[in-house]
Amino acid sequence: MNQLFYTTKVENGLADLDEEESRHLLTVLRRQPGDRLRLTDGKGFFYEAELAGASKKHAVVRILETIRVAAPPARLHIAIAPTKNIDRFEWFLEKATEIGVQEITPLLCRRSERTSIRHDRLEKILVSAMKQSLQGHLPRLNPLTPFAEVVRRATEPLRCIAWCAEIPAPHLTTFLRPATDTLVLIGPEGDFTPEEVALAQNFVEVGLGPTRLRTETAGLVAVLAFGLATIGMPANP
């Protein structure tokens, strides 16, 4: 079974699928009562199940087996400014989820080109990417948050800010350590202002390579670098 379904409603050995998931299961895939399927709640569990009952907009499944998914050895939190072209930001969300990221905060900066987002639409993109990549953990998507607030609330042991300094900073991979929760700040196309960089005084200034990257590319480079560091592989810049 390579089709994964998502639900947040699992209780007393049964799970309810929402209208969208039910429609896909019943209308597109034409599943019938008794058919086997696999679910995830996005909180670290897979469920082997069978379709117990269905209407056009509502499917109920019976849980046959619960499988716990191991948590990652460390959490990666990317705080990134949404791009003016929202398609590019959505591309980042999709690919970052497929590769592996635990938390994403859309970042509101002084030079941000986008000052509003549709949280519900972005959440659906994360769910779709999680299902497509057959994962059991759904990344946490925070609301659009001002830069100063993200800096003030940061608790990760390793906190990094990636920006285009006049004197290039050491590459992010220089600082990444296995099993260490990490926050990386990625600015808008116009970069962080000097005032924002100064505000992040408890953050390590890092680079992401010798070329100038688009915002969404910079975010993905950070996700890839962290993923390689987590499994102990070097990521040469």
Secondary structure, DSSP 8 states (H G I E B T S, - for coil): ---EEE-SEEETTEEEE-HHHHHIIIIIS---TT-EEEEE-SBSEEEEEEEEEE-SS-EEEEEEEEEE----SS-EEEEE---SSHHHHHHHHHHHHHH--SEEEEEE-TT-S-----HHHHHHHHHHHHHHTT-SB--EE---EEHHHHHHH---SEEEEE---SS---BGGGT--TT--EEEEE--TT---HHHHHH-TTSEEEB--SS---HHHHHHHHHHHHHHHHTT-----
